[in-house]
Amino acid sequence: MSDSVSEAAANLAVAFLGPTGTFSHEAASRCAGETMSLQPVASIDDVFLAVEAGNAELGVVPVENSTEGAVNTTQDCLVETSLRTIAELYLPIQHNFLVNPVAEPGQIRRIVSHKQSLGQCRLWLREHFPAIECQDVASNAEAARMAASDPDTAAIAGELAASTYQLKILHAGIQDRKNNTTRFLVLSRDGKTSSTGCDKTSILVYAENKPGALFRILAPFDKYQVSLTRIETRPARDGVWSYVFFIDFEGHMDDPAVRQVFSELTQCTVKIKNLGSYPRAIG
């Protein structure tokens, strides 16, 4: 196969946090077209890098969970990236307690999972396995792989990981909140989208460290009746005790009201970064 053909084939991939069997894998499979392959990578940072380098056409990353809140790694990558968000999706998350099929009752010595998953099952673990060590690992699928090779280890992961690594579901649906949901973003180098009339826009806003800065940011949204759906802060990496605001709101960049909001925001902020407008998903 020639280099050009290999590159074209790679471009038709959707990068996601691997290995195979993660919830990100499930989310990516819902986004991939019929001609697209799924490309697991080692970290969320690597998802961004794969798309930025042209090794994948799209990237799928978790950005927030209804129980544990924002995924900080994704937010930090959004600050640095040139990629745009072109879609979002909400994935219901059911966590299961998985064990090696040959494990004996009372044999489990440690429980492994991604730190967000451990947090989402905190109360259940405290009630059922208060004396067992909990260890966070890179992904739920990595936890499942570890359980598959060690009967002393149990994993918390989804059904896809259980089937992929041939584990037994000892307890199903152990998440503390039954409506547990993770929101994923779909990233692309070409972030152009058309208005659908039911859209969402995501931006980053760098504000001056002065009294009333947040009020001045929010005032245009109220003035033009643009509904906010999320606002969070993260430390900015280019200054001590300075912050960047992550803001999601209803509407598309082409909408007149949104254009008015942007016009006024440019007058009261240090910098605005448009992360993309995209069809609003049903959560």
Buried (B, 14 or more C-beta within 10 A) or exposed (E): EEEEEEEEEBBBBBBBBBBBBBBBBBBBBEBBEEEBEBBBBEBBBBBBBBBBEEBBBBBBBBBBBBBBEBBEBBBBBBBEBEBBBBBBBBBEBBBBBBBBEEBEEEEBEBBBBBEBBBBBBBEBBEEEBEEEEBBEBBBBBBBBBBBBEBBEBBBBBBBBBBEBBEBBBBBEEBBBEEEBBBBBBBBBBEBEBEBEEEBBBBBBBBBEEEEEBBEBBBBBBEEBEBEEEBBBBBEBEEEEEBBBBBBBBBBBBEBEBBEBBBEBBEEBBBEBBBBBBBBBBEE
